[in-house]
Amino acid sequence: MQLSVVMPVYNEGGVIGETIKRVEESVKTPHELLIIYDMDEDTTVLPVKKLQKKYPNVKLVKNTYGRGALNALKMGLKAAKGEAVCTMMADLTDDPKVLNDMMKKFDEGYDVIAASRYMKGGHQIGGPILKQFLSRMAGITLHYLVSLPTHDATNSFRLYRRSFLQKNKVESNGGFELALEFTTKAYFQGYLVGEVPTTWTYLAKESRFYLKKWLPKYLKWYFWAIKQKLNGKP
């Protein structure tokens, strides 16, 4: 298996059918699509089961690490069998066609590829203004202050080389700050980090991003990267 797509879900029953359809119609690389869910009552589960006959590479994986986005991601990364492992959202915010460009970078030797909203050609449509401002500032300042080879350090739409994942354990304790952790770790460990432009579209009726809860977790890895640079690491 060349590619695993890891997709954590939480009651995405209303959109998961369209999400799966878009992935299966767009992604050219042979792949498995892992739908990671916390509980049997999740509204995502039944629609996925109905679609598995049509899309046999779509697999339901129950998260046994404990509820929450971070544990779902950890479960998915463990279950993934591909040499390339992509994390992406199930709520139609991420454009699966971009995965084809990410795989081209992977085949060129890149170890971590970011789908970037803030590089040339990238866009972000909608979303909370403050969250958008903070994520943009984090990405751009890390790009210029520590030479991180992406303008978008926080987007969870990422492609990782399996060998990198096997050598790095998850230290994050929140959730989607994992993308920032892995991207900065990869860069300072000498892995090849790249980016491709993406358009991120905000469709949620309510934000699941709670600033007071998540900001300190992102800042931990932001300042970790600054510290690495100040200590003379490349």
Secondary structure, 3 states (H helix, E strand, C coil): CCEEEEEECCCCCCCHHHHHHHHHHHCCCCEEEEEEECCCCCCCHHHHHHHCCCCCCEEEEECCCCCCHHHHHHHHHHHCCCCEEEECCCCCCCCCCHHHHHHHHHHCCCCEEEEECCCCCCEEECCCHHHHHHHHHHHHHHHHHCCCCCCCCCCCCEEEEHHHHHHCCCCCCCCCCHHHHHHHHHHHCCCCEEEEECEEECCCCCCCCCHHHHHHHHHHHHHHHHHHHHCCCC
